[in-house]
Amino acid sequence: MTKAKSKIEFERSSGNVFADLGLPDAEALQIKSGLVIEIVRTIRRLDLTQAEAGERMGSSQAKVAWLMRGDFNNLSEQKLMQCLNRLGYDIEIKVRTATSRMGKRRLAVA
């Protein structure tokens, strides 16, 4: 008995799901989502309640709840970086000459 092989079509990712979905400002969304992921990981690692996390980050419990659900549209990259600073992170911004005519932004978490 032979099994019929079905062809599954797929498209290789660009590495940025927001760009793959055709969303505007895909680079900014990818950076912001990476910052949010790190914030959520830290809140869980430190075993903070949403209220405690909000107090440390200078934000309300409601905004922390939004972050925990992945809703970060109303927060800037600057505010997210400030939240990470208040949770004990150093943030380093590195600027270098681009390899193409138009530069790119990316987040590298160590």
Buried (B, 14 or more C-beta within 10 A) or exposed (E): EEEEEEEEEEEEEEEBEBBEEEEEEBBBBBBBBBBBBBBBEBBEEEEBEBEBBBBBBEBEBEBBBBBBEEEBEEBEBEBBBBBBEBBEBEEEEEEEEEEEEEEEEEBEEE
